[in-house]
Amino acid sequence: MEITFKLLTYVAILGFTLGFIINKTNFCTMGAVSDWVNIGDLNRFKAWMLATSIAILGVSILEFTDIINLDSSRPPYRSSVFFWPRYVVGGLMFGIGMTLSSGCGNKTLIRLGSGNLKSFIVLLVAGLMAYLMTRTDFYGLVFHSWMSPISPDLAKIGIEDQSLGAIFSTLFMYDNVEGLRFLIGIIISALLLIFIMKAGDFLKNANNILSGFTVGVAVVLAWLVTGGKLGKEWIESVKFMDNPLPSVGTQSLTFINPMGETLIFASHGADLYYLTFGVTVLLATIIGSFTYAIISNNFRLEWFVSFQDFTRHVMGGTLIGIGGVLSLGCTIGQGVSGVSTLALGSFLALISIIIGAAITMKIEYYSAVYENHTFIDYFKSSLADLKLIPDKYRTLEKI
């Protein structure tokens, strides 16, 4: 238990710092998509990509130097079974849900720390859905039963896992998977940095740089803490327990499944046995956000303005809870932590989340301007705006 508390102390510091800085800098992945879709501003999106670039670079170096190994991570990002329906359907659900609930999992915690009680309801609903997906037969009956048969096992065709390094190693008959992963990681990280630095005024905003850097480094440090020397001792110590601690393993930041774990922790009277890595990060992030809100005099209690506002957030919480677990992560869990492992499914989930959010935002924009048209009109025009279908199929004038 001493090793566990030592590790969770480091994790708590990490979560607190994350909550404090993200509140200060207004880092928001949903806001990043919104800025891009609605006003063509890529600055917050670039902050998100900066976090991803740093995470990929850091993990590539740590794995190449044998400090950590993410082949058996929690969740199993690099699983040889390519569950593409999970990544696509779950990602789309999460993207829609975070738009309806005014933020992703991480932003929900930040807003709650600032006094937004709407976010408490979102956290509660998302946590219940995460519990439903992970602790009952709901996932198996509703999703796994049809997704599993159409999801290929790459190991059957000689590809050891779904990391880009393993895939390209097999395609090009190159035996050094670790070396190829490192090279691909460096290239992708560099390309993202070029995109970030190219044109625009991203570098003029210190908050964007600070937020992206903080999130990226936090993801790398979380991998290092749970996958490095201390993490290995932590994992090894659990093996000899009569009643092993839950959710022990090499892992990094993600916020949806931990919402379900937090409900379990609370329902057992805050029994420290149920204080997992995810619960620790979640609670520490809220406290960090709360601390900044108090110091900056920005703490404000906020509640729903109408029943429609309430139902919208409940729907959003339901979708991010189910979608986040289904896709194996949120905009941070897959969009930064998962992508840092170079897992193909993580890239697919990230793209699906962005598409789900962007389409939802476009539909809401069209419905506000064109009040007397059908959902299909809004949907087709939104797809045309995002160049997902030819422009000739739009039914409403572009706005």
Secondary structure in CASP SS format (residue, H / E / C, confidence):
PFRMAT SS
TARGET T0000
AUTHOR 0000-0000-0000
METHOD secondary structure of the structure
MODEL  1
M C 1.00
E H 1.00
I H 1.00
T H 1.00
F H 1.00
K H 1.00
L H 1.00
L H 1.00
T H 1.00
Y H 1.00
V H 1.00
A H 1.00
I H 1.00
L H 1.00
G H 1.00
F H 1.00
T H 1.00
L H 1.00
G H 1.00
F H 1.00
I H 1.00
I H 1.00
N H 1.00
K H 1.00
T H 1.00
N C 1.00
F C 1.00
C C 1.00
T H 1.00
M H 1.00
G H 1.00
A H 1.00
V H 1.00
S H 1.00
D H 1.00
W H 1.00
V H 1.00
N H 1.00
I H 1.00
G C 1.00
D C 1.00
L C 1.00
N H 1.00
R H 1.00
F H 1.00
K H 1.00
A H 1.00
W H 1.00
M H 1.00
L H 1.00
A H 1.00
T H 1.00
S H 1.00
I H 1.00
A H 1.00
I H 1.00
L H 1.00
G H 1.00
V H 1.00
S H 1.00
I H 1.00
L H 1.00
E H 1.00
F H 1.00
T C 1.00
D C 1.00
I C 1.00
I C 1.00
N C 1.00
L C 1.00
D C 1.00
S C 1.00
S C 1.00
R E 1.00
P C 1.00
P C 1.00
Y C 1.00
R C 1.00
S C 1.00
S C 1.00
V E 1.00
F C 1.00
F C 1.00
W H 1.00
P H 1.00
R H 1.00
Y H 1.00
V H 1.00
V H 1.00
G H 1.00
G H 1.00
L H 1.00
M H 1.00
F H 1.00
G H 1.00
I H 1.00
G H 1.00
M H 1.00
T H 1.00
L H 1.00
S C 1.00
S C 1.00
G C 1.00
C C 1.00
G H 1.00
N H 1.00
K H 1.00
T H 1.00
L H 1.00
I H 1.00
R H 1.00
L H 1.00
G H 1.00
S C 1.00
G C 1.00
N E 1.00
L H 1.00
K H 1.00
S H 1.00
F H 1.00
I H 1.00
V H 1.00
L H 1.00
L H 1.00
V H 1.00
A H 1.00
G H 1.00
L H 1.00
M H 1.00
A H 1.00
Y H 1.00
L H 1.00
M H 1.00
T H 1.00
R H 1.00
T C 1.00
D C 1.00
F H 1.00
Y H 1.00
G H 1.00
L H 1.00
V H 1.00
F H 1.00
H H 1.00
S H 1.00
W H 1.00
M H 1.00
S H 1.00
P H 1.00
I H 1.00
S C 1.00
P C 1.00
D E 1.00
L H 1.00
A H 1.00
K H 1.00
I H 1.00
G C 1.00
I C 1.00
E C 1.00
D C 1.00
Q C 1.00
S E 1.00
L H 1.00
G H 1.00
A H 1.00
I H 1.00
F H 1.00
S H 1.00
T H 1.00
L H 1.00
F C 1.00
M C 1.00
Y C 1.00
D C 1.00
N C 1.00
V H 1.00
E H 1.00
G H 1.00
L H 1.00
R H 1.00
F H 1.00
L H 1.00
I H 1.00
G H 1.00
I H 1.00
I H 1.00
I H 1.00
S H 1.00
A H 1.00
L H 1.00
L H 1.00
L H 1.00
I H 1.00
F H 1.00
I H 1.00
M H 1.00
K C 1.00
A C 1.00
G C 1.00
D C 1.00
F H 1.00
L H 1.00
K H 1.00
N C 1.00
A H 1.00
N H 1.00
N H 1.00
I H 1.00
L H 1.00
S H 1.00
G H 1.00
F H 1.00
T H 1.00
V H 1.00
G H 1.00
V H 1.00
A H 1.00
V H 1.00
V H 1.00
L H 1.00
A H 1.00
W H 1.00
L H 1.00
V H 1.00
T H 1.00
G H 1.00
G C 1.00
K H 1.00
L H 1.00
G H 1.00
K H 1.00
E H 1.00
W H 1.00
I H 1.00
E H 1.00
S H 1.00
V H 1.00
K C 1.00
F C 1.00
M C 1.00
D C 1.00
N C 1.00
P C 1.00
L C 1.00
P C 1.00
S C 1.00
V C 1.00
G C 1.00
T C 1.00
Q E 1.00
S C 1.00
L C 1.00
T C 1.00
F C 1.00
I C 1.00
N H 1.00
P H 1.00
M H 1.00
G H 1.00
E H 1.00
T H 1.00
L H 1.00
I H 1.00
F H 1.00
A H 1.00
S H 1.00
H C 1.00
G C 1.00
A C 1.00
D C 1.00
L H 1.00
Y H 1.00
Y H 1.00
L C 1.00
T C 1.00
F H 1.00
G H 1.00
V H 1.00
T H 1.00
V H 1.00
L H 1.00
L H 1.00
A H 1.00
T H 1.00
I H 1.00
I H 1.00
G H 1.00
S H 1.00
F H 1.00
T H 1.00
Y H 1.00
A H 1.00
I H 1.00
I H 1.00
S C 1.00
N C 1.00
N C 1.00
F C 1.00
R C 1.00
L C 1.00
E E 1.00
W C 1.00
F C 1.00
V C 1.00
S C 1.00
F H 1.00
Q H 1.00
D H 1.00
F H 1.00
T H 1.00
R H 1.00
H H 1.00
V H 1.00
M H 1.00
G H 1.00
G H 1.00
T H 1.00
L H 1.00
I H 1.00
G H 1.00
I H 1.00
G H 1.00
G H 1.00
V H 1.00
L H 1.00
S C 1.00
L C 1.00
G C 1.00
C C 1.00
T C 1.00
I C 1.00
G H 1.00
Q H 1.00
G H 1.00
V H 1.00
S H 1.00
G H 1.00
V H 1.00
S H 1.00
T C 1.00
L C 1.00
A E 1.00
L H 1.00
G H 1.00
S H 1.00
F H 1.00
L H 1.00
A H 1.00
L H 1.00
I H 1.00
S H 1.00
I H 1.00
I H 1.00
I H 1.00
G H 1.00
A H 1.00
A H 1.00
I H 1.00
T H 1.00
M H 1.00
K H 1.00
I H 1.00
E H 1.00
Y H 1.00
Y H 1.00
S H 1.00
A H 1.00
V H 1.00
Y C 1.00
E C 1.00
N C 1.00
H C 1.00
T C 1.00
F H 1.00
I H 1.00
D H 1.00
Y H 1.00
F H 1.00
K H 1.00
S H 1.00
S H 1.00
L H 1.00
A H 1.00
D H 1.00
L C 1.00
K C 1.00
L C 1.00
I C 1.00
P C 1.00
D H 1.00
K H 1.00
Y H 1.00
R C 1.00
T C 1.00
L C 1.00
E C 1.00
K C 1.00
I C 1.00
END
